[in-house]
Amino acid sequence: MPSRLHAVQPVGTPPSELPTAAHAVTHTLLNCLLREVSAPEHQTAIADGHLRLRLPRRGVVLRIALRRTSLIGAHRFTGPAFEENSDGWRELDWRELAEHVQAELTLRSGLGNEEFLEQLASSHDGVVSSLAGRRAADTGHGESGSGHGNSGTGRYLESEQALLLGHRFHPAPKARSARSAGPEAWDAYAPEARAAFQLRHLAVRSHLIAQDTADPAALALLDSLATVPDGYTLLPAHPWQYELLRDNPLLREALERGDILDLGLGGEPFTATASVRTLHGAGAFLKFSLNVRITNCLRKNAAYELTGAVALTRVLAEPLAELADRFPDSAMLREPAFRTLALPGADGTPDLALFEGFGLIVREGLENVLRPGVTPLLAAAVADEYPTSSAHISVLLDGAGPQEALAWWGAYLRLVVPPVLAAYFDHGVVLEPHLQNVLLGVDAEGRPAQVLFRDLEGTKLLPERNAGLLAALPPEVARPMSYDAQRGWDRVVYCLLVNHLSEMLAAVADQHPPLEAELWQEVRHVLAEHGDRHGCPPRLAALLAGVPLPAKANLLTRWERRADRAAGYVPLPSPLAEDLLAQAARSWDGAR
């Protein structure tokens, strides 16, 4: 069953309706299986408008209909999966497919994972809830489905809350677990539910506050959210996190002593963004800790991440200023402050559970970086496979022809690609420009005008270029802030090309299937342009030659129960080599 990466695309129309939850879970699981297991083991074939995958250890052959194939193997599926048996093909529900995958991975790895089906079931429940909630909300809000109005800010927040199905290449993108993570809690605080809510305000005796800032205005913003008595400092808290931590004995004792005053809910509502725990309001973003496991990770700010955000904001000031001069249409949202509770435990040092649990990072807002007349949109919402918001590519292109779509794509690439490459090659800075970390600013006609990068948690430094900066930091901060050159390059290529550009390209290609090879050719052209202007380092030359691309192994990471930071990569056949692109273009021309 040979792999056929560069098969001719069956002509398919973009989806106009959302899938069922069962089909969405099926498609996502097959995406992961194909990318990480079946294709690398040459157990796939495309024929008659279907993808077939063999599970060789399980002795099972699966089939699913294709809406459109992809040069990078990120195919578009439609409908349910089927299993071959003596009578032909039998339809599988998502759980039966998950059981097949579980059995195959057990035989393949020699490891069991009793959490696997539970996590997939949690993700399925999350998708069911997202779809049901959105359909109900759309009934009340009209066709656009936006509960935020038609302003630029409203459209931006709509895009942040549009990711109903989650990451296409994560086996359980909507899984969540916590003591209080039932449906009521999730619906109250989740972006998919269009959640907006007041913060919990705590007044903490000032000597029990830990904080740092690279910009005093960031801490002043926190202080402006509520009035506290003299001798106290305001500590805003995510209300869900407060409920999760309120039974902590040290916290209860501090409340009883009056070292902490619970002022209750107050102030203007903050809106949940795509990461769930980062909230937008008061002209800024507040990134809270949240003791809820979402996909792979417990979403809390580790102590080194709190101090590291401010440290990175300081040390990146010069390189980011240089990049802003060279690429004035791009910017990084800085994280200039953190604040948390430093309540001593039995040993006299701040209790770590409370220090991390109440830790919040202030990220600068959009007002100081966004140009007049530009509307920011979450890139992940623009690139969604399905039209879930007014940010979707189908709305931005709005019936544009092939040449207009190509022009849109070229403009987009020239905003996103050059600053990421320059950060790596010229400054030894590894950005993490995956779809959820990039905001696309569009003009009134929906054309790309500006790009904003965010989330310093994933930004790293290469020691060979930044040894002095790293040496000046405490070791516990410097260690997680650095990548070696190869690890950093893998992260850049995965986030930029595999996670981000290939998915945005797929969304554009959904509108015009014959363009896919030309869209990849434009990616190659923009990469080569950077090489021509700034020298072509060996890693970039290899990328242009078509070496395999690193794809994050989310399925295998989850199966092996590794931390997300320890996730490995699988090699993905590249669509960038000139001869392969020419062959793909000829195949499509022949099919027409």
PyMOL commands that set and color helices and strands:
alter all, ss='L'
color gray80, all
select helices_A, chain A and resi 21-38+94-109+116-141+152-160+183-189+191-193+206-208+216-223+239-245+249-257+303-315+317-326+352-357+379-382+393-397+402-427+435-437+456-458+463-471+475-481+485-511+513-534+538-545+554-559+564-566+578-591
alter helices_A, ss='H'
color red, helices_A
select strands_A, chain A and resi 44-47+50-55+60-68+76-85+88-92+176-177+196-205+209-213+232-237+260-272+278-281+284-288+293-294+297-298+330-332+337-341+360-364+375-378+429-430+438-442+448-453+460-461+549-552+569-572
alter strands_A, ss='S'
color yellow, strands_A
deselect
rebuild
show_as cartoon
